[in-house]
């Protein structure tokens, strides 16, 4: 899957993600890893961002960008993060 290039594309990817699939996201500064479905992570990341006044950063955890195109899970995890920050 190609990486999205706009917020709208990230939202489209977010909407297409299975509601049962569990992702792992890492908070960059603390290194804490959170897991959950797209909706669980949407709320967890949003709440963490609000509590830190936007001074928090999340990245996909355990999904790799190998070769020319990233894995679907990598792109989907980024879409969850993008949507959570804008939520």
Secondary structure as UniProt FT lines:
FT   HELIX           7..16
FT   TURN            19..20
FT   STRAND          23..27
FT   TURN            28..30
FT   STRAND          33..36
FT   HELIX           38..51
FT   TURN            52..54
FT   STRAND          58..60
FT   HELIX           72..86
//
